[in-house]
Amino acid sequence: MNKDVLRLGGIAAVLLLGLGIAAYFYQRSEAETQRQDAERAKTSSSLIRPHSHSQGPPNAPVTVVEFLDPECEACRAMHPLVKRIQSEYGDRMRLVIRYMPYHANSVLAAGALEAAAEQNRYWEFLEVLFLNQPAWGNHHKPRPELIPELAQQIGLDMDAYQRSIDAGAYRKWVEIDKQDGIALGVKGTPTFFVNGRMLERLGYENLKALIEEELSS
């Protein structure tokens, strides 16, 4: 009898120890999950702001955030590839644009884009600025005075355009984007985040591969 009691007591002790260990690791796992969720929420709030421009459904399974500089040659080169990826993924992808100014006329160009946005022409004017970047954004001999001429060519109301520029609200938004970019580790443009994950190597295939990873996860 005593042996049976001792055996049962030993089994119970082992079971209790096992439950205690399981509970410990469960709590650690829960704490780590909560920490990761908090970190993702923090990162998400830094990735997209109320003033950010986007294309695609807000509930798309993949959100691509691009930190760009309108005067950046690499951003211009990547732009048609981003459009190609958008066409390939359709409603499964949302594209969000953030500013990261590195060049002399970056903030001015961002202001022009925001002025166009007030007339619902943001994406069209972004296309125009990239297309004509070698003229107005030449790093050896820039001609920023061409930017309002381009705005006029696409038929923007130039009085409204100038009022937007003079109001200067875009400067605050560009600064917010810049500080968010610094906090997120952005060190050059363009920099992409796919569902919060930074793209380590620039390129069409690399961006597409990261999107596929997120779609399959």
Backbone as CSV, one residue per row, in Angstrom:
resi,resn,N_x,N_y,N_z,CA_x,CA_y,CA_z,C_x,C_y,C_z
1,MET,0.832,-1.216,0.000,0.000,0.000,0.000,0.860,1.257,0.000
2,ASN,1.868,1.234,0.927,2.732,2.416,1.019,3.454,2.677,-0.288
3,LYS,3.859,1.572,-0.934,4.551,1.728,-2.212,3.625,2.339,-3.263
4,ASP,2.367,1.877,-3.244,1.398,2.423,-4.199,1.160,3.909,-3.948
5,VAL,1.044,4.260,-2.686,0.828,5.676,-2.327,2.000,6.523,-2.770
6,LEU,3.207,5.999,-2.501,4.406,6.732,-2.896,4.486,6.882,-4.413
7,ARG,4.117,5.779,-5.111,4.164,5.819,-6.579,3.169,6.848,-7.107
8,LEU,1.958,6.820,-6.553,0.941,7.788,-6.981,1.364,9.215,-6.650
9,GLY,1.978,9.361,-5.463,2.447,10.691,-5.075,3.524,11.191,-6.015
10,GLY,4.403,10.273,-6.433,5.464,10.655,-7.377,4.897,11.063,-8.724
11,ILE,3.902,10.281,-9.185,3.260,10.603,-10.464,2.585,11.964,-10.402
12,ALA,1.896,12.199,-9.267,1.206,13.490,-9.104,2.203,14.635,-9.095
13,ALA,3.341,14.411,-8.432,4.362,15.458,-8.365,4.905,15.771,-9.754
14,VAL,5.144,14.697,-10.523,5.654,14.892,-11.891,4.635,15.643,-12.740
15,LEU,3.347,15.247,-12.584,2.291,15.915,-13.341,2.197,17.397,-12.969
16,LEU,2.274,17.687,-11.689,2.216,19.079,-11.232,3.404,19.868,-11.746
17,LEU,4.576,19.220,-11.719,5.771,19.893,-12.234,5.619,20.178,-13.725
18,GLY,5.097,19.163,-14.425,4.888,19.348,-15.866,3.904,20.460,-16.152
19,LEU,2.810,20.498,-15.386,1.818,21.565,-15.570,2.426,22.927,-15.263
20,GLY,3.261,22.970,-14.224,3.898,24.236,-13.860,4.819,24.726,-14.959
21,ILE,5.610,23.776,-15.518,6.518,24.151,-16.615,5.732,24.608,-17.830
22,ALA,4.655,23.857,-18.139,3.824,24.225,-19.291,3.217,25.606,-19.101
23,ALA,2.728,25.861,-17.873,2.130,27.169,-17.584,3.156,28.277,-17.706
24,TYR,4.384,27.980,-17.244,5.455,28.978,-17.315,5.749,29.356,-18.771
25,PHE,5.924,28.323,-19.602,6.246,28.596,-21.006,5.057,29.219,-21.734
26,TYR,3.838,28.827,-21.344,2.654,29.438,-21.954,2.601,30.927,-21.648
27,GLN,2.866,31.266,-20.384,2.856,32.675,-19.985,3.943,33.456,-20.708
28,ARG,5.115,32.805,-20.847,6.201,33.471,-21.572,5.811,33.683,-23.031
29,SER,5.171,32.652,-23.602,4.738,32.750,-25.002,3.698,33.849,-25.164
30,GLU,2.745,33.905,-24.221,1.718,34.939,-24.277,2.334,36.323,-24.137
31,ALA,3.287,36.448,-23.230,3.950,37.741,-23.024,4.715,38.158,-24.269
32,GLU,5.374,37.180,-24.906,6.131,37.480,-26.126,5.184,37.860,-27.259
33,THR,4.060,37.155,-27.344,3.064,37.485,-28.367,2.527,38.893,-28.169
34,GLN,2.229,39.238,-26.913,1.739,40.582,-26.615,2.793,41.632,-26.940
35,ARG,4.069,41.302,-26.642,5.145,42.244,-26.947,5.264,42.454,-28.450
36,GLN,5.192,41.337,-29.209,5.287,41.436,-30.663,4.097,42.193,-31.245
37,ASP,2.898,41.940,-30.697,1.711,42.660,-31.161,1.853,44.153,-30.900
38,ALA,2.382,44.504,-29.720,2.582,45.921,-29.377,3.608,46.552,-30.298
39,GLU,4.658,45.786,-30.620,5.702,46.294,-31.509,5.157,46.496,-32.915
40,ARG,4.330,45.513,-33.370,3.733,45.647,-34.699,2.783,46.840,-34.757
41,ALA,2.025,47.052,-33.685,1.101,48.192,-33.637,1.876,49.513,-33.682
42,LYS,2.990,49.545,-32.944,3.827,50.743,-32.954,4.406,50.991,-34.334
43,THR,4.901,49.911,-34.956,5.465,50.038,-36.304,4.399,50.449,-37.298
44,SER,3.204,49.859,-37.171,2.111,50.177,-38.086,1.739,51.647,-38.022
45,SER,1.703,52.204,-36.814,1.342,53.615,-36.673,2.402,54.519,-37.264
46,SER,3.645,54.041,-37.317,4.725,54.821,-37.920,4.780,54.644,-39.429
47,LEU,4.184,53.573,-39.923,4.227,53.295,-41.354,3.168,54.060,-42.127
48,ILE,1.993,54.231,-41.541,0.888,54.883,-42.242,0.311,55.973,-41.348
49,ARG,0.202,57.161,-41.896,-0.371,58.296,-41.177,-1.664,58.733,-41.872
50,PRO,-2.510,59.491,-41.179,-3.763,59.937,-41.802,-3.559,60.709,-43.111
51,HIS,-2.414,61.401,-43.237,-2.198,62.192,-44.454,-1.595,61.366,-45.595
52,SER,-1.248,60.100,-45.330,-0.578,59.277,-46.345,-1.523,58.963,-47.504
53,HIS,-0.987,59.021,-48.707,-1.766,58.695,-49.905,-1.622,57.207,-50.209
54,SER,-2.727,56.604,-50.626,-2.687,55.163,-50.884,-3.559,54.799,-52.070
55,GLN,-3.222,53.669,-52.666,-4.012,53.051,-53.726,-4.256,51.598,-53.355
56,GLY,-5.476,51.144,-53.544,-5.810,49.764,-53.207,-6.681,49.690,-51.969
57,PRO,-7.355,48.570,-51.761,-8.280,48.420,-50.621,-7.545,48.526,-49.282
58,PRO,-8.107,49.264,-48.316,-7.490,49.348,-46.985,-7.344,47.997,-46.303
59,ASN,-8.221,47.037,-46.657,-8.172,45.707,-46.040,-7.456,44.683,-46.918
60,ALA,-6.653,45.139,-47.861,-5.898,44.217,-48.717,-4.967,43.362,-47.856
61,PRO,-4.761,42.100,-48.224,-3.900,41.232,-47.414,-2.446,41.683,-47.352
62,VAL,-2.024,42.487,-48.327,-0.655,42.997,-48.325,-0.675,44.512,-48.475
63,THR,0.044,45.184,-47.575,0.215,46.626,-47.671,1.693,46.911,-47.910
64,VAL,1.972,47.586,-49.016,3.340,47.988,-49.357,3.467,49.481,-49.099
65,VAL,4.369,49.835,-48.203,4.633,51.236,-47.898,5.961,51.608,-48.542
66,GLU,5.933,52.666,-49.354,7.146,53.121,-50.027,7.545,54.499,-49.519
67,PHE,8.734,54.592,-48.968,9.325,55.886,-48.640,10.094,56.340,-49.869
68,LEU,9.661,57.469,-50.446,10.288,57.926,-51.673,10.645,59.403,-51.610
69,ASP,11.489,59.787,-52.527,11.873,61.177,-52.731,11.541,61.500,-54.187
70,PRO,10.668,62.477,-54.457,10.283,62.758,-55.840,11.459,63.130,-56.746
71,GLU,12.577,63.569,-56.129,13.747,63.977,-56.913,14.793,62.865,-57.007
72,CYS,14.476,61.697,-56.460,15.417,60.574,-56.423,15.367,59.788,-57.735
73,GLU,16.522,59.600,-58.345,16.588,58.887,-59.621,16.220,57.410,-59.463
74,ALA,16.625,56.805,-58.338,16.287,55.401,-58.106,14.780,55.217,-57.919
75,CYS,14.131,56.203,-57.291,12.667,56.155,-57.134,11.995,56.212,-58.501
76,ARG,12.526,57.058,-59.352,11.992,57.169,-60.712,12.163,55.854,-61.463
77,ALA,13.314,55.208,-61.305,13.576,53.944,-61.993,12.678,52.827,-61.473
78,MET,12.373,52.863,-60.176,11.566,51.807,-59.563,10.075,52.011,-59.811
79,HIS,9.675,53.223,-60.116,8.249,53.554,-60.228,7.491,52.663,-61.208
80,PRO,7.971,52.449,-62.449,7.215,51.576,-63.368,7.157,50.128,-62.898
81,LEU,8.152,49.689,-62.131,8.140,48.332,-61.604,7.105,48.194,-60.498
82,VAL,6.956,49.238,-59.697,5.914,49.234,-58.662,4.534,49.191,-59.316
83,LYS,4.356,49.965,-60.378,3.083,49.956,-61.095,2.799,48.573,-61.690
84,ARG,3.840,47.934,-62.176,3.687,46.585,-62.733,3.228,45.610,-61.649
85,ILE,3.833,45.704,-60.481,3.453,44.832,-59.371,2.015,45.115,-58.942
86,GLN,1.631,46.395,-58.916,0.243,46.741,-58.584,-0.733,46.082,-59.556
87,SER,-0.395,46.123,-60.836,-1.295,45.531,-61.836,-1.368,44.021,-61.683
88,GLU,-0.276,43.405,-61.231,-0.242,41.948,-61.077,-1.043,41.475,-59.869
89,TYR,-1.037,42.267,-58.794,-1.690,41.823,-57.564,-3.069,42.440,-57.360
90,GLY,-3.388,43.487,-58.071,-4.730,44.047,-58.009,-5.184,44.370,-56.602
91,ASP,-6.379,43.883,-56.251,-6.977,44.185,-54.946,-6.313,43.459,-53.779
92,ARG,-5.352,42.602,-54.078,-4.647,41.924,-52.981,-3.543,42.804,-52.389
93,MET,-3.337,43.974,-52.977,-2.233,44.831,-52.539,-2.693,46.274,-52.380
94,ARG,-2.203,46.896,-51.336,-2.407,48.318,-51.115,-1.045,48.995,-51.118
95,LEU,-0.917,50.098,-51.837,0.330,50.869,-51.894,0.144,52.175,-51.142
96,VAL,1.070,52.454,-50.239,1.049,53.691,-49.455,2.344,54.448,-49.708
97,ILE,2.215,55.756,-49.958,3.387,56.589,-50.237,3.725,57.453,-49.035
98,ARG,5.001,57.453,-48.674,5.546,58.348,-47.650,6.718,59.115,-48.260
99,TYR,7.001,60.287,-47.728,8.106,61.105,-48.235,9.362,60.920,-47.384
100,MET,10.495,60.885,-48.056,11.788,60.880,-47.372,12.703,61.808,-48.160
101,PRO,12.740,63.096,-47.795,13.470,64.078,-48.603,14.985,64.005,-48.406
102,TYR,15.684,63.853,-49.506,17.145,63.832,-49.473,17.769,64.896,-50.375
103,HIS,16.988,65.411,-51.330,17.551,66.329,-52.320,17.014,67.747,-52.125
104,ALA,17.632,68.682,-52.829,17.371,70.112,-52.601,15.919,70.507,-52.845
105,ASN,15.281,69.890,-53.839,13.921,70.296,-54.207,12.863,69.258,-53.828
106,SER,13.235,68.319,-52.949,12.321,67.245,-52.566,11.074,67.773,-51.872
107,VAL,11.280,68.701,-50.928,10.138,69.221,-50.167,9.240,70.050,-51.075
108,LEU,9.846,70.816,-51.961,9.071,71.606,-52.922,8.216,70.691,-53.802
109,ALA,8.814,69.610,-54.277,8.073,68.672,-55.126,6.953,68.004,-54.344
110,ALA,7.211,67.684,-53.083,6.164,67.093,-52.237,5.012,68.072,-52.064
111,GLY,5.344,69.351,-51.895,4.305,70.375,-51.789,3.457,70.445,-53.043
112,ALA,4.101,70.330,-54.193,3.369,70.341,-55.463,2.441,69.133,-55.554
113,LEU,2.917,67.991,-55.098,2.083,66.783,-55.106,0.874,66.940,-54.193
114,GLU,1.096,67.543,-53.018,-0.018,67.744,-52.089,-1.022,68.756,-52.644
115,ALA,-0.517,69.757,-53.353,-1.417,70.724,-53.994,-2.250,70.023,-55.068
116,ALA,-1.626,69.118,-55.810,-2.358,68.344,-56.818,-3.372,67.422,-56.154
117,ALA,-3.006,66.890,-54.979,-3.915,65.993,-54.260,-5.196,66.714,-53.873
118,GLU,-5.101,67.989,-53.542,-6.296,68.750,-53.184,-7.252,68.880,-54.356
119,GLN,-6.733,68.654,-55.567,-7.570,68.666,-56.758,-7.767,67.241,-57.303
120,ASN,-7.537,66.249,-56.436,-7.714,64.836,-56.788,-6.867,64.403,-57.983
121,ARG,-5.638,64.940,-58.032,-4.754,64.606,-59.152,-3.387,64.120,-58.651
122,TYR,-3.344,63.610,-57.439,-2.061,63.239,-56.829,-1.284,62.224,-57.671
123,TRP,-1.938,61.117,-57.989,-1.230,60.026,-58.665,-0.846,60.411,-60.088
124,GLU,-1.683,61.178,-60.712,-1.359,61.653,-62.056,-0.132,62.556,-62.025
125,PHE,-0.082,63.446,-61.026,1.040,64.380,-60.974,2.330,63.690,-60.529
126,LEU,2.213,62.665,-59.691,3.398,61.887,-59.332,4.007,61.262,-60.583
127,GLU,3.143,60.758,-61.443,3.587,60.183,-62.712,4.303,61.236,-63.564
128,VAL,3.724,62.421,-63.636,4.290,63.512,-64.437,5.642,63.955,-63.878
129,LEU,5.736,64.066,-62.550,6.999,64.491,-61.948,8.108,63.475,-62.212
130,PHE,7.801,62.203,-62.099,8.812,61.189,-62.386,9.192,61.197,-63.867
131,LEU,8.194,61.326,-64.728,8.456,61.333,-66.165,9.374,62.478,-66.559
132,ASN,9.172,63.633,-65.933,9.948,64.835,-66.283,11.075,65.140,-65.295
133,GLN,11.359,64.198,-64.423,12.386,64.432,-63.400,13.746,64.829,-63.971
134,PRO,14.204,64.242,-65.101,15.509,64.644,-65.629,15.595,66.135,-65.967
135,ALA,14.448,66.763,-66.225,14.448,68.198,-66.556,14.441,69.058,-65.295
136,TRP,13.462,68.839,-64.410,13.356,69.712,-63.244,14.255,69.287,-62.088
137,GLY,14.586,67.980,-62.030,15.342,67.479,-60.888,16.770,67.095,-61.219
138,ASN,17.312,67.634,-62.298,18.707,67.364,-62.652,19.613,67.766,-61.495
139,HIS,20.362,66.831,-60.958,21.145,67.109,-59.757,22.311,68.061,-60.009
140,HIS,22.722,68.188,-61.257,23.803,69.116,-61.587,23.276,70.515,-61.892
141,LYS,22.078,70.549,-62.463,21.484,71.853,-62.799,19.964,71.745,-62.677
142,PRO,19.448,71.706,-61.450,17.995,71.544,-61.254,17.233,72.774,-61.725
143,ARG,16.005,72.542,-62.153,15.132,73.633,-62.595,13.767,73.476,-61.915
144,PRO,13.695,73.756,-60.630,12.433,73.580,-59.893,11.319,74.479,-60.398
145,GLU,11.677,75.547,-61.120,10.646,76.430,-61.654,9.778,75.734,-62.695
146,LEU,10.230,74.569,-63.186,9.435,73.812,-64.149,8.266,73.080,-63.487
147,ILE,8.327,72.875,-62.169,7.281,72.100,-61.490,5.904,72.742,-61.644
148,PRO,5.731,74.049,-61.350,4.401,74.635,-61.578,3.999,74.639,-63.049
149,GLU,4.971,74.700,-63.947,4.638,74.620,-65.369,4.037,73.257,-65.701
150,LEU,4.593,72.225,-65.107,4.053,70.877,-65.311,2.647,70.758,-64.723
151,ALA,2.453,71.400,-63.576,1.124,71.403,-62.951,0.104,72.074,-63.859
152,GLN,0.521,73.154,-64.473,-0.377,73.876,-65.387,-0.678,73.039,-66.624
153,GLN,0.324,72.304,-67.102,0.151,71.493,-68.306,-0.888,70.395,-68.128
154,ILE,-1.039,69.883,-66.900,-2.048,68.832,-66.716,-3.404,69.417,-66.328
155,GLY,-3.493,70.751,-66.336,-4.784,71.397,-66.152,-5.179,71.686,-64.728
156,LEU,-4.209,71.781,-63.811,-4.553,72.128,-62.439,-4.990,73.582,-62.340
157,ASP,-5.882,73.862,-61.405,-6.263,75.222,-61.085,-5.069,75.854,-60.385
158,MET,-4.370,76.762,-61.062,-3.103,77.264,-60.544,-3.294,78.228,-59.377
159,ASP,-4.438,78.893,-59.287,-4.699,79.743,-58.120,-4.827,78.874,-56.866
160,ALA,-5.583,77.784,-56.987,-5.736,76.850,-55.862,-4.409,76.180,-55.547
161,TYR,-3.671,75.851,-56.594,-2.344,75.239,-56.427,-1.443,76.158,-55.601
162,GLN,-1.416,77.426,-55.946,-0.541,78.360,-55.242,-0.999,78.595,-53.804
163,ARG,-2.299,78.610,-53.592,-2.806,78.772,-52.225,-2.350,77.610,-51.342
164,SER,-2.372,76.421,-51.918,-1.928,75.248,-51.165,-0.442,75.346,-50.838
165,ILE,0.349,75.755,-51.811,1.788,75.917,-51.588,2.044,76.967,-50.509
166,ASP,1.345,78.085,-50.592,1.546,79.176,-49.636,1.118,78.782,-48.228
167,ALA,0.067,77.955,-48.124,-0.399,77.529,-46.804,0.658,76.691,-46.091
168,GLY,1.386,75.904,-46.870,2.546,75.188,-46.339,2.262,74.010,-45.424
169,ALA,1.029,73.499,-45.407,0.714,72.363,-44.530,1.557,71.139,-44.882
170,TYR,1.945,71.039,-46.142,2.714,69.883,-46.593,4.057,69.762,-45.877
171,ARG,4.615,70.875,-45.433,5.927,70.831,-44.756,5.849,69.996,-43.482
172,LYS,4.748,70.144,-42.751,4.561,69.370,-41.525,4.456,67.887,-41.851
173,TRP,3.726,67.563,-42.911,3.540,66.162,-43.281,4.861,65.536,-43.739
174,VAL,5.630,66.288,-44.512,6.925,65.775,-44.958,7.844,65.529,-43.768
175,GLU,7.815,66.424,-42.793,8.659,66.258,-41.608,8.223,65.037,-40.793
176,ILE,6.916,64.826,-40.678,6.412,63.633,-39.978,6.902,62.376,-40.688
177,ASP,6.784,62.369,-42.013,7.246,61.217,-42.788,8.738,60.987,-42.578
178,LYS,9.494,62.063,-42.610,10.945,61.958,-42.444,11.306,61.356,-41.089
179,GLN,10.675,61.854,-40.028,10.974,61.355,-38.690,10.529,59.904,-38.521
180,ASP,9.377,59.555,-39.113,8.930,58.157,-39.076,9.940,57.269,-39.811
181,GLY,10.403,57.750,-40.949,11.373,56.984,-41.723,12.654,56.738,-40.940
182,ILE,13.141,57.772,-40.278,14.354,57.632,-39.466,14.135,56.603,-38.366
183,ALA,12.979,56.690,-37.699,12.666,55.761,-36.607,12.568,54.318,-37.106
184,LEU,12.132,54.148,-38.344,11.958,52.811,-38.910,13.234,52.267,-39.545
185,GLY,14.276,53.090,-39.574,15.552,52.630,-40.121,15.745,52.895,-41.595
186,VAL,14.949,53.808,-42.162,15.105,54.155,-43.576,16.398,54.949,-43.749
187,LYS,17.252,54.487,-44.657,18.541,55.142,-44.879,18.741,55.560,-46.333
188,GLY,17.754,55.328,-47.160,17.848,55.709,-48.567,16.503,55.528,-49.229
189,THR,16.395,56.029,-50.455,15.143,55.900,-51.186,15.390,55.234,-52.533
190,PRO,14.397,54.457,-52.998,13.169,54.120,-52.272,13.415,53.007,-51.251
191,THR,12.668,53.050,-50.163,12.673,51.975,-49.168,11.249,51.453,-49.052
192,PHE,11.107,50.133,-49.111,9.786,49.500,-49.081,9.607,48.675,-47.810
193,PHE,8.378,48.707,-47.303,7.968,47.832,-46.206,6.761,47.028,-46.692
194,VAL,6.810,45.728,-46.523,5.711,44.853,-46.926,5.113,44.257,-45.657
195,ASN,3.904,44.691,-45.332,3.270,44.301,-44.063,4.215,44.522,-42.881
196,GLY,4.926,45.645,-42.937,5.817,46.009,-41.839,7.228,45.480,-41.952
197,ARG,7.489,44.609,-42.902,8.827,44.034,-43.084,9.596,44.834,-44.122
198,MET,10.779,45.314,-43.734,11.576,46.114,-44.660,12.176,45.234,-45.752
199,LEU,12.083,45.711,-46.998,12.729,45.027,-48.122,14.224,45.298,-48.039
200,GLU,15.024,44.239,-47.913,16.463,44.408,-47.697,17.209,44.737,-48.984
201,ARG,16.782,44.132,-50.087,17.467,44.364,-51.372,16.460,44.859,-52.396
202,LEU,16.772,46.010,-52.975,15.854,46.648,-53.915,15.789,45.860,-55.223
203,GLY,14.600,45.851,-55.819,14.445,45.196,-57.112,13.054,44.598,-57.264
204,TYR,12.626,44.454,-58.494,11.301,43.918,-58.796,11.123,42.516,-58.220
205,GLU,12.068,41.621,-58.500,11.942,40.233,-58.056,11.948,40.137,-56.535
206,ASN,12.793,40.937,-55.888,12.880,40.890,-54.427,11.595,41.396,-53.774
207,LEU,11.048,42.473,-54.325,9.796,43.011,-53.786,8.663,42.019,-53.991
208,LYS,8.617,41.429,-55.163,7.556,40.464,-55.451,7.679,39.236,-54.544
209,ALA,8.902,38.795,-54.294,9.109,37.621,-53.439,8.619,37.877,-52.016
210,LEU,8.866,39.084,-51.514,8.418,39.411,-50.159,6.895,39.494,-50.097
211,ILE,6.286,40.030,-51.145,4.824,40.061,-51.216,4.256,38.646,-51.211
212,GLU,4.878,37.759,-51.988,4.414,36.365,-52.049,4.531,35.691,-50.681
213,GLU,5.617,35.986,-49.968,5.782,35.415,-48.623,4.627,35.822,-47.723
214,GLU,4.269,37.109,-47.794,3.192,37.598,-46.944,1.843,37.034,-47.354
215,LEU,1.630,36.850,-48.623,0.361,36.282,-49.090,0.209,34.823,-48.690
216,SER,1.319,34.126,-48.613,1.253,32.691,-48.282,1.328,32.419,-46.785
217,SER,1.618,33.456,-45.987,1.756,33.230,-44.539,0.400,33.301,-43.848
